[in-house]
Amino acid sequence: MLVHPWDAALDDAEWQAWIAEGHDFGQLCVNGLPGHPPTVVPTHFARDDRDLLIHLARPNPVWGAIEHDPNVVLTVIGDHAFVPGPWRAPAGTPPTDGVPTSYYAAVRFTCRAHVVDDPEAKAELLRRQLAHFQPAGDHALVVVGRPPYGRMLSGIRGLRLEVAGVVAKFKYDDHKPVEHRAAVADRLTARGQGLDASAARRQRQRLDRIGPWKP
C-alpha cells in the first residue's frame, strides 16, 4: 500500500481510534498453496491487546493455506468516497481539467496466524469476541459441552493473529490548500451518497489537526 507523507496516520492513536469506532470488519488475505492464488476471506474481528481474534467455519478452504504459510494480512477499509474531477480543479483552470480521485481510510495489519483448535481456547476466543460485539451481555454463556454454543465449537476453528506491523493510510488530499479541503468536505456533505458523510467528517478531522500542509 503506497502511503504518501500527507496520507500517513498522524500517530498510532489516530488509526487505533478509527478501528475502535466500529471498523472491525476486514479482509483476511492468505498466501495461496503452491500453484494457487491467494485466498481472501471477509470477516469480523476483535482486538485483544495487540492480537486480532477471528473464527471461521471448519470447512473454510483457507486452513490449508494458513498451515502452509502462517504469514497473513488483514486489511480494513472505510470512510471512502469518489471525488469528481471538477471538485479538484486548481483555481483559475476549467473545471473539466480537474483530476478525480478516491478518498478512503485503510489500516493494514501484517500478522502471524496461530490456529486455535482446543475447545476451551475456542470458547474463550468466542467469549472475547462477544464481549466486543455484544457488550450488553445479551447472549447465552459460551461453555464447552453446554448448549447452544458448546455443540457448535467443533464446527469452527479460531485464529489468533499476532500483529507484527501496522500501516495506516488516510487519503483526503491533505497536501492541498486548506480552502480546497474544506470545500470538498462541504460538497461531500451536500452530496450525501454512500459514505460521503463519514469521508467528509474524516477530512475535517484531519484538516483541524494538520492545517496547512508542511512538507
C-alpha positions in Angstrom: 0.0 0.0 0.0 1.5 3.3 -1.1 1.4 5.9 1.6 2.5 9.4 0.8 3.7 11.6 3.7 0.4 13.5 3.6 -1.6 10.3 3.7 0.1 8.8 6.7 -1.5 8.4 10.1 -0.6 11.4 12.3 0.1 9.0 15.2 -0.8 5.5 16.4 -3.7 6.9 18.3 -5.4 8.1 15.0 -5.7 4.6 13.5 -6.4 3.0 16.8 -9.3 5.3 17.4 -10.6 4.7 13.9 -10.6 1.0 14.4 -12.3 1.4 17.8 -15.1 3.5 16.2 -16.5 0.3 14.8 -14.2 -0.5 11.9 -14.0 -4.2 12.9 -14.7 -5.9 9.6 -11.9 -6.6 7.1 -10.4 -8.9 4.6 -8.1 -11.7 5.7 -5.5 -12.3 2.9 -3.6 -15.6 3.0 -0.9 -16.7 0.6 -2.1 -19.5 -1.6 -0.8 -23.0 -1.7 1.8 -23.6 -4.4 0.1 -23.2 -7.8 -2.9 -21.5 -6.3 -3.8 -17.8 -6.0 -4.1 -16.0 -2.6 -7.2 -16.6 -0.6 -9.3 -13.6 0.7 -11.9 -14.0 3.4 -14.2 -11.2 4.6 -14.6 -11.4 8.3 -15.3 -9.6 11.6 -12.5 -9.4 14.1 -11.9 -8.2 17.7 -8.7 -6.8 19.1 -7.1 -8.3 22.2 -4.2 -6.2 23.2 -2.0 -6.5 20.0 -3.7 -9.6 18.7 -6.7 -9.9 16.4 -9.3 -12.6 17.1 -11.2 -14.4 14.3 -13.1 -17.6 14.0 -14.1 -19.3 10.7 -16.1 -22.4 9.8 -14.1 -25.6 9.7 -14.9 -26.2 6.0 -13.4 -22.9 5.0 -10.8 -23.6 2.4 -8.4 -21.1 4.0 -7.0 -23.5 6.6 -4.6 -25.5 4.4 -3.0 -22.2 3.1 -2.6 -20.9 6.7 -1.0 -24.0 7.8 1.4 -23.9 4.8 2.3 -20.2 5.4 1.0 -18.5 8.6 2.1 -15.0 7.5 -1.1 -13.2 6.7 -2.5 -9.7 6.2 -5.8 -8.3 7.4 -6.9 -5.1 5.8 -9.7 -2.8 6.9 -11.1 -0.1 4.6 -13.8 2.6 5.2 -14.8 6.2 5.0 -14.4 6.1 1.3 -15.8 8.4 -1.4 -15.3 9.2 -5.1 -14.3 12.8 -5.6 -15.1 14.0 -9.2 -12.6 16.0 -11.2 -14.4 19.3 -11.2 -14.2 19.4 -7.4 -10.3 19.2 -7.6 -9.7 21.7 -10.4 -7.0 24.2 -9.5 -8.1 27.8 -9.1 -8.2 29.6 -12.4 -8.5 26.5 -14.6 -11.5 25.0 -16.3 -13.4 22.6 -14.0 -13.0 19.8 -16.6 -9.2 20.0 -16.1 -9.6 18.6 -12.6 -8.4 15.1 -12.0 -10.8 12.8 -10.0 -9.6 10.7 -7.1 -10.7 8.4 -4.3 -10.8 9.3 -0.6 -10.5 6.5 1.9 -9.1 5.3 5.2 -7.3 2.0 5.4 -5.4 0.0 8.0 -3.3 -3.0 7.1 -2.2 -5.5 9.8 0.7 -7.8 9.0 0.3 -10.8 11.2 1.4 -14.3 12.0 -1.6 -16.6 12.4 -2.0 -19.1 15.2 -4.7 -21.7 14.7 -6.9 -22.3 17.8 -8.4 -25.8 18.0 -8.6 -26.6 21.7 -12.3 -26.5 22.7 -11.7 -24.3 25.8 -9.4 -22.0 24.0 -12.0 -21.6 21.2 -14.7 -20.9 23.8 -12.5 -18.2 25.4 -11.9 -16.7 21.9 -15.7 -16.5 21.3 -16.2 -15.0 24.8 -13.8 -12.2 23.9 -15.5 -11.6 20.6 -18.9 -11.5 22.2 -17.6 -9.1 24.8 -16.6 -6.8 21.9 -19.7 -7.2 19.7 -22.4 -7.7 22.3 -21.0 -5.9 25.4 -24.5 -5.8 26.9 -24.1 -9.5 27.6 -27.4 -10.4 25.8 -26.3 -13.8 24.9 -26.0 -17.3 26.3 -22.8 -18.4 28.1 -20.1 -19.9 25.9 -19.3 -23.1 27.7 -17.7 -26.3 26.4 -20.4 -29.0 26.3 -23.3 -26.7 27.1 -25.8 -25.5 24.5 -26.2 -23.5 22.4 -22.5 -22.8 21.7 -21.0 -26.0 23.1 -22.2 -28.2 20.3 -21.1 -25.7 17.7 -17.5 -25.5 18.8 -16.5 -28.5 16.8 -17.7 -26.7 13.6 -15.3 -23.8 13.9 -11.6 -23.1 14.2 -10.2 -20.0 15.9 -7.4 -17.7 14.7 -5.3 -15.5 16.9 -3.4 -13.1 14.6 -0.2 -11.9 16.2 0.3 -8.4 14.8 3.8 -7.8 13.6 3.3 -4.5 11.8 0.6 -1.9 11.1 0.4 0.5 8.1 -2.4 3.1 8.1 -3.5 5.5 5.3 -5.9 8.4 5.4 -6.2 9.7 1.9 -8.0 13.0 2.0 -5.9 15.5 -0.1 -4.1 16.7 3.0 -1.4 18.2 0.8 -3.9 20.5 -0.9 -4.7 24.1 0.4 -7.0 24.4 3.4 -9.7 26.1 1.3 -9.7 23.3 -1.2 -10.1 20.6 1.5 -12.8 22.5 3.3 -14.8 23.0 0.0 -14.5 19.3 -0.9 -15.7 18.3 2.6 -18.7 20.6 2.2 -19.5 19.1 -1.3 -19.3 15.6 0.1 -21.7 16.5 2.9 -24.1 18.1 0.4 -24.0 15.1 -2.0 -24.7 12.7 0.9 -24.3 9.4 -1.0 -22.8 6.2 0.4 -20.1 7.0 2.9 -19.8 10.7 1.8 -20.7 12.0 5.3 -18.1 9.9 7.1 -15.5 10.7 4.5 -16.2 14.4 5.0 -16.0 14.1 8.7 -12.7 12.3 8.4 -11.4 15.0 6.1 -12.4 17.8 8.5 -10.8 16.0 11.5 -7.5 15.7 9.6 -7.8 19.4 8.4 -8.3 20.5 12.0 -5.2 18.7 13.2 -2.9 19.4 10.2 -3.9 22.8 9.0 -1.8 23.9 6.0 0.4 21.0 4.9 4.0 21.5 5.7 6.3 19.0 3.9 
